[in-house]
Every structure is written in C-alpha cells, then in structure tokens.
C-alpha cells in the first residue's frame, strides 16, 4: 500500500509539473499587449523666399545649387541665402559656389 501512495504522489507531482507551465502561458497570454504611442504626424511645410517681387522655395534653391555645382549625388549640401546681396551661396561636398537669387 505504501508503494501505491508513492506512485500516486509521483503521478500528481508530474501532472502539476506539466500543468504549471501551461497555466503560466495562459496568464502570460491574458496580459494585454503594451500599446505603442503613435508618433505625431509632421505637417508638410514649404518655405518661400520673397525678394524684389520674386518668390522661390527653399527646395528650388537646393535643386538650383546642385545643378550649378555639377555634383550628381551630393552627400552634404549647405545653402546660404543673402537677399541683401541678391546672392545664394552653397557648399556641396566641399565645393563652393554661388548664383543670383533673382
């Protein structure tokens, strides 16, 4: 009879050992997934430079600087607008240049 009790206890222990991980998985599945905060959408912006009755966008100035430099695929572009001189200066991948704003 003692052997029967030991085998029953061993069988119960095995059932508990098998059931415990399954119960843990159930509780883990019940936890709600953490919601990620949605990043706010940035508004589209266009910057215009107006001078002496003319108007040009900053994107157009960059395109014009790239075309003037002759560099097809630039890595770094810096554009400086000086309306008081009616000039646009640029440095594209170390190459300097300028053109008239209007």
N, C-alpha and C positions, 0 to 999 in steps of 0.2 A: 504494500500500500504506500509506503514511503517513496518508492520509485515512481508511482503514479503521480503523486503530488509534485515531485520534482519535474517530471515531464510536463505536467500541466502548467507549472510556473514558468518553465522554459518556453513553452509554446505561447503563453501570454506575453512574456517578455519579447519574443520575436514579433508578435503581432503589434505590440506597442512600438517597437523599433521601426517596423515598416510603416505604421500609421503616422508616426511623428513627423517624418519629412513631408508626407503628403499633406498633413494639416498645416505645416509651415508654408508650403507652397500655396495653399488656399488662402491663408491670411495675407501672404505677400501679394496675391492676385487681387485681393479685395481692396488694397490701398489704392486710392485714386492717383493717377499719374500727375506729376507736378506740371502745372501749366507754365509754358514759357511766355514771358511778357513780349507782346508784339512790339517791334521797333516802330516808332512813329515814322510815317512816310514823310520824306522831304518834299517840299513844294518845288516845282520847277521854277527856276529863276533865270532871267535874261538881263544882262547888264548892258545898258546903252551908254555910249559916249556921244554927247552932243556938243558940237563946237562950230561956230561960224555958219550956222544954218544947216550943217551936215550932221548925219547920225550914222553910227556904226556900232555893231555889237562887239563884245569882247571876244566872242568866238571867231568872228570875222577877222579881227585884228590878229589873233593867233594864227589863223589859216594864212593870212597875208604874210606874216612874219616867216612862217615855214616855207611858203612858196618863194619868198625873197631870198632865203638862206640857201635854198637848193638842197637841203638835207631831207631825204625821203622819210626816214623813220627816226625821229628825234627821241632821245631818252629824257632830256630835261629842257624845258622851254621857260624862259623868263621874258616877260614883255612889260615895258615901261611906257606909259603914255604921258607926254608932256604937252598939254594943249597950249600953254603959253609960248612954246616954240613951234607949235604945229608939227610936232615930230613924234614918232613912235620908235623907241629903241628896243632891241631884243638881243638876247644871248641864247643861242641854241647849241647845246653840246659844246660850249666853249667858243663858238663862232659868233662874233658881234656884228651887228648891222643896224640900219635904221631906214625909215621911209617916212614920207609926209602923211600926216593924219588926214588932211582934207585935200 
